[in-house]
């Protein structure tokens, strides 16, 4: 499997969330972006974008994300679903990009 670099994220939907999330998670910061990266950690690790141990990944990232959103938004569920949808679009686009790279 080909490994990606941060530059390979250019143009993917959600890049603006994932890129800072990778940095935040590496620095062990609990941010919305880091929690989204934690949720997608297996896929990101498979593509070589995430190099931290499982002990650095919050087990309850989805619950922490929801609680963080509840502190900032009147409708945390709507925000949670919105971020989950953005993450799914990012993951699908990343998979597509990797498939295209393997065919080339």
MDAnalysis code that builds the backbone (N, CA, C; Angstrom):
import MDAnalysis as mda
import numpy as np

u = mda.Universe.empty(312, n_residues=104, atom_resindex=np.repeat(np.arange(104), 3), trajectory=True)
u.add_TopologyAttr("name", ["N", "CA", "C"] * 104)
u.add_TopologyAttr("resid", np.arange(1, 105))
u.add_TopologyAttr("resname", ["UNK", "UNK", "UNK", "UNK", "UNK", "UNK", "UNK", "UNK", "UNK", "UNK", "UNK", "UNK", "UNK", "UNK", "UNK", "UNK", "UNK", "UNK", "UNK", "UNK", "UNK", "UNK", "UNK", "UNK", "UNK", "UNK", "UNK", "UNK", "UNK", "UNK", "UNK", "UNK", "UNK", "UNK", "UNK", "UNK", "UNK", "UNK", "UNK", "UNK", "UNK", "UNK", "UNK", "UNK", "UNK", "UNK", "UNK", "UNK", "UNK", "UNK", "UNK", "UNK", "UNK", "UNK", "UNK", "UNK", "UNK", "UNK", "UNK", "UNK", "UNK", "UNK", "UNK", "UNK", "UNK", "UNK", "UNK", "UNK", "UNK", "UNK", "UNK", "UNK", "UNK", "UNK", "UNK", "UNK", "UNK", "UNK", "UNK", "UNK", "UNK", "UNK", "UNK", "UNK", "UNK", "UNK", "UNK", "UNK", "UNK", "UNK", "UNK", "UNK", "UNK", "UNK", "UNK", "UNK", "UNK", "UNK", "UNK", "UNK", "UNK", "UNK", "UNK", "UNK"])
u.atoms.positions = np.array([
    [0.835, -1.175, 0.000],
    [0.000, 0.000, 0.000],
    [0.886, 1.246, 0.000],
    [0.542, 2.194, -0.846],
    [1.271, 3.457, -0.897],
    [1.036, 4.250, 0.375],
    [2.056, 4.966, 0.783],
    [1.941, 5.848, 1.945],
    [1.758, 7.270, 1.450],
    [0.958, 8.022, 2.149],
    [0.688, 9.407, 1.791],
    [1.515, 10.358, 2.635],
    [1.618, 11.569, 2.162],
    [2.231, 12.666, 2.898],
    [1.164, 13.736, 3.079],
    [1.395, 14.645, 3.991],
    [0.407, 15.703, 4.240],
    [0.076, 16.472, 2.975],
    [1.025, 16.644, 2.072],
    [0.745, 17.345, 0.819],
    [-0.283, 16.618, -0.026],
    [-0.409, 15.313, 0.151],
    [-1.367, 14.525, -0.617],
    [-2.805, 14.780, -0.184],
    [-2.996, 15.502, 0.896],
    [-4.346, 15.824, 1.364],
    [-4.938, 17.017, 0.633],
    [-4.113, 17.743, -0.104],
    [-4.575, 18.963, -0.772],
    [-5.821, 18.692, -1.604],
    [-6.806, 19.554, -1.377],
    [-8.019, 19.498, -2.182],
    [-9.061, 18.509, -1.711],
    [-8.749, 17.696, -0.725],
    [-9.746, 16.756, -0.221],
    [-10.754, 17.500, 0.657],
    [-12.023, 17.119, 0.571],
    [-13.004, 17.759, 1.451],
    [-12.678, 17.426, 2.902],
    [-12.640, 18.444, 3.750],
    [-12.312, 18.225, 5.153],
    [-10.839, 18.353, 5.474],
    [-10.033, 18.629, 4.461],
    [-8.588, 18.792, 4.687],
    [-8.319, 19.843, 5.755],
    [-9.121, 20.893, 5.770],
    [-8.911, 21.997, 6.711],
    [-9.166, 21.585, 8.155],
    [-9.802, 20.450, 8.352],
    [-10.030, 19.918, 9.697],
    [-8.982, 18.855, 10.037],
    [-8.697, 17.998, 9.082],
    [-7.806, 16.865, 9.323],
    [-6.359, 17.305, 9.510],
    [-5.900, 18.220, 8.692],
    [-4.498, 18.661, 8.775],
    [-4.163, 19.203, 10.173],
    [-4.933, 20.169, 10.723],
    [-4.612, 20.620, 12.088],
    [-4.888, 19.550, 13.139],
    [-5.838, 18.671, 12.862],
    [-6.134, 17.587, 13.798],
    [-4.974, 16.631, 13.963],
    [-4.259, 16.364, 12.877],
    [-3.081, 15.499, 12.946],
    [-2.017, 16.123, 13.851],
    [-1.842, 17.423, 13.716],
    [-0.855, 18.128, 14.542],
    [-1.299, 18.154, 16.000],
    [-2.574, 18.481, 16.225],
    [-3.082, 18.537, 17.600],
    [-2.979, 17.190, 18.298],
    [-3.331, 16.124, 17.595],
    [-3.278, 14.790, 18.202],
    [-1.840, 14.410, 18.529],
    [-0.932, 14.744, 17.635],
    [0.486, 14.458, 17.888],
    [0.972, 15.206, 19.135],
    [0.443, 16.406, 19.351],
    [0.823, 17.213, 20.515],
    [-0.056, 16.909, 21.729],
    [-0.900, 15.893, 21.597],
    [-1.786, 15.424, 22.670],
    [-2.762, 16.500, 23.145],
    [-3.175, 17.351, 22.216],
    [-4.195, 18.352, 22.511],
    [-5.566, 17.746, 22.221],
    [-6.510, 18.028, 23.089],
    [-7.879, 17.556, 22.869],
    [-8.658, 18.701, 22.223],
    [-8.717, 18.643, 20.901],
    [-9.467, 19.627, 20.127],
    [-10.489, 18.897, 19.276],
    [-11.430, 19.647, 18.747],
    [-12.417, 19.069, 17.846],
    [-11.709, 18.353, 16.697],
    [-10.707, 19.009, 16.127],
    [-9.980, 18.442, 14.998],
    [-9.226, 17.170, 15.384],
    [-8.586, 17.184, 16.556],
    [-7.853, 16.001, 17.017],
    [-8.802, 14.832, 17.261],
    [-9.977, 15.121, 17.786],
    [-10.949, 14.048, 18.035],
    [-11.456, 13.450, 16.731],
    [-11.642, 14.266, 15.710],
    [-12.041, 13.727, 14.407],
    [-10.946, 12.843, 13.817],
    [-9.697, 13.260, 13.973],
    [-8.577, 12.430, 13.518],
    [-8.550, 11.125, 14.307],
    [-8.807, 11.200, 15.600],
    [-8.831, 9.981, 16.423],
    [-9.909, 9.020, 15.934],
    [-11.055, 9.558, 15.540],
    [-12.140, 8.712, 15.039],
    [-11.714, 7.996, 13.757],
    [-10.945, 8.681, 12.931],
    [-10.489, 8.104, 11.657],
    [-9.085, 7.503, 11.761],
    [-8.609, 7.274, 12.967],
    [-7.205, 6.900, 13.177],
    [-6.773, 5.635, 12.448],
    [-7.610, 4.621, 12.404],
    [-7.189, 3.384, 11.730],
    [-6.905, 3.622, 10.258],
    [-7.804, 4.317, 9.594],
    [-7.620, 4.576, 8.167],
    [-6.407, 5.488, 7.946],
    [-6.282, 6.519, 8.751],
    [-5.149, 7.434, 8.601],
    [-3.825, 6.734, 8.872],
    [-3.819, 5.841, 9.815],
    [-2.612, 5.072, 10.116],
    [-2.276, 4.138, 8.948],
    [-3.281, 3.501, 8.374],
    [-3.053, 2.608, 7.240],
    [-2.422, 3.327, 6.057],
    [-2.768, 4.600, 5.884],
    [-2.225, 5.377, 4.776],
    [-0.937, 6.102, 5.146],
    [-0.437, 5.883, 6.354],
    [0.830, 6.464, 6.755],
    [0.762, 7.913, 7.191],
    [-0.433, 8.410, 7.455],
    [-0.593, 9.809, 7.857],
    [-0.552, 10.011, 9.365],
    [-0.713, 8.943, 10.104],
    [-0.755, 9.040, 11.561],
    [0.271, 8.075, 12.127],
    [1.152, 8.596, 12.951],
    [2.256, 7.788, 13.462],
    [2.279, 7.678, 14.974],
    [1.148, 7.799, 15.616],
    [1.140, 7.718, 17.079],
    [0.639, 6.341, 17.527],
    [0.917, 6.024, 18.777],
    [0.498, 4.757, 19.355],
    [-0.989, 4.792, 19.701],
    [-1.559, 3.597, 19.880],
    [-2.954, 3.511, 20.298],
    [-3.188, 4.199, 21.638],
    [-2.173, 4.221, 22.482],
    [-2.338, 4.859, 23.793],
    [-2.509, 6.366, 23.664],
    [-2.114, 6.922, 22.521],
    [-2.272, 8.355, 22.279],
    [-3.632, 8.696, 21.679],
    [-4.391, 7.683, 21.313],
    [-5.700, 7.879, 20.692],
    [-6.775, 7.726, 21.767],
    [-7.594, 8.748, 21.970],
    [-8.663, 8.610, 22.959],
    [-9.645, 7.511, 22.550],
    [-9.924, 6.597, 23.465],
    [-10.854, 5.502, 23.170],
    [-12.269, 6.004, 22.933],
    [-12.627, 7.043, 23.640],
    [-13.988, 7.562, 23.575],
    [-14.049, 8.865, 22.783],
    [-13.346, 8.926, 21.654],
    [-13.240, 10.153, 20.872],
    [-14.607, 10.672, 20.427],
    [-15.498, 9.771, 20.045],
    [-16.823, 10.216, 19.593],
    [-17.618, 10.849, 20.734],
    [-17.518, 10.278, 21.916],
    [-18.222, 10.838, 23.077],
    [-17.597, 12.179, 23.469],
    [-16.276, 12.244, 23.461],
    [-15.600, 13.503, 23.779],
    [-15.954, 14.586, 22.764],
    [-16.038, 14.206, 21.501],
    [-16.415, 15.159, 20.467],
    [-17.803, 15.724, 20.736],
    [-18.743, 14.852, 21.056],
    [-20.107, 15.293, 21.331],
    [-20.135, 16.240, 22.532],
    [-19.419, 15.905, 23.576],
    [-19.388, 16.757, 24.773],
    [-18.740, 18.114, 24.473],
    [-17.694, 18.107, 23.685],
    [-17.048, 19.356, 23.307],
    [-18.015, 20.239, 22.510],
    [-18.749, 19.626, 21.605],
    [-19.733, 20.384, 20.821],
    [-20.873, 20.894, 21.696],
    [-21.246, 20.120, 22.700],
    [-22.329, 20.530, 23.603],
    [-21.937, 21.772, 24.401],
    [-20.661, 21.965, 24.634],
    [-20.200, 23.147, 25.356],
    [-20.310, 24.413, 24.506],
    [-20.296, 24.240, 23.181],
    [-20.225, 25.386, 22.286],
    [-21.497, 25.648, 21.486],
    [-22.365, 24.657, 21.390],
    [-23.510, 24.788, 20.488],
    [-24.817, 24.423, 21.184],
    [-25.855, 25.124, 20.781],
    [-27.181, 24.845, 21.308],
    [-27.705, 23.493, 20.824],
    [-27.320, 23.112, 19.616],
    [-27.757, 21.853, 19.025],
    [-26.534, 20.972, 18.769],
    [-25.987, 20.345, 19.803],
    [-24.762, 19.564, 19.595],
    [-24.966, 18.372, 18.661],
    [-26.147, 17.781, 18.673],
    [-26.364, 16.617, 17.811],
    [-26.255, 16.998, 16.341],
    [-26.847, 18.121, 15.981],
    [-26.761, 18.571, 14.589],
    [-25.328, 18.849, 14.180],
    [-24.577, 19.486, 15.054],
    [-23.167, 19.751, 14.787],
    [-22.371, 18.447, 14.699],
    [-22.660, 17.526, 15.606],
    [-21.980, 16.229, 15.624],
    [-22.201, 15.502, 14.294],
    [-23.448, 15.460, 13.842],
    [-23.767, 14.788, 12.570],
    [-23.062, 15.487, 11.407],
    [-23.021, 16.809, 11.455],
    [-22.359, 17.568, 10.401],
    [-20.867, 17.219, 10.320],
    [-20.212, 17.186, 11.470],
    [-18.789, 16.826, 11.475],
    [-18.576, 15.367, 11.069],
    [-19.455, 14.494, 11.489],
    [-19.343, 13.090, 11.087],
    [-19.484, 12.965, 9.565],
    [-20.415, 13.713, 8.991],
    [-20.593, 13.684, 7.533],
    [-19.362, 14.218, 6.814],
    [-18.776, 15.287, 7.336],
    [-17.560, 15.828, 6.732],
    [-16.419, 14.824, 6.823],
    [-16.324, 14.137, 7.940],
    [-15.287, 13.124, 8.110],
    [-15.488, 11.979, 7.123],
    [-16.712, 11.552, 6.954],
    [-17.014, 10.476, 6.002],
    [-16.648, 10.893, 4.581],
    [-16.963, 12.125, 4.211],
    [-16.593, 12.615, 2.870],
    [-15.083, 12.635, 2.705],
    [-14.379, 13.059, 3.752],
    [-12.919, 13.054, 3.695],
    [-12.394, 11.630, 3.500],
    [-12.880, 10.703, 4.294],
    [-12.413, 9.320, 4.210],
    [-12.696, 8.723, 2.836],
    [-13.876, 8.982, 2.297],
    [-14.216, 8.462, 0.971],
    [-13.318, 9.054, -0.106],
    [-13.062, 10.353, -0.027],
    [-12.182, 11.003, -0.997],
    [-10.742, 10.487, -0.856],
    [-10.313, 10.257, 0.369],
    [-8.979, 9.711, 0.605],
    [-8.861, 8.305, 0.016],
    [-9.862, 7.481, 0.252],
    [-9.860, 6.132, -0.332],
    [-9.813, 6.195, -1.854],
    [-10.595, 7.101, -2.434],
    [-10.624, 7.249, -3.884],
    [-9.244, 7.672, -4.414],
    [-8.639, 8.644, -3.734],
    [-7.319, 9.115, -4.150],
    [-6.296, 7.981, -4.068],
    [-6.369, 7.180, -3.045],
    [-5.423, 6.063, -2.887],
    [-5.657, 5.008, -3.969],
    [-6.901, 4.736, -4.274],
    [-7.215, 3.776, -5.329],
    [-6.661, 4.257, -6.677],
    [-6.851, 5.543, -6.956],
    [-6.329, 6.112, -8.208],
    [-4.809, 6.046, -8.250],
    [-4.161, 6.315, -7.115],
    [-2.696, 6.277, -7.057],
    [-2.171, 4.857, -7.292],
    [-2.884, 3.869, -6.791],
    [-2.454, 2.481, -6.961],
    [-2.603, 2.029, -8.404],
    [-3.599, 2.573, -9.095],
    [-3.815, 2.216, -10.502],
    [-2.804, 2.857, -11.424],
    [-2.242, 3.991, -11.002],
    [-1.310, 4.734, -11.871],
    [0.057, 4.092, -11.934],
])
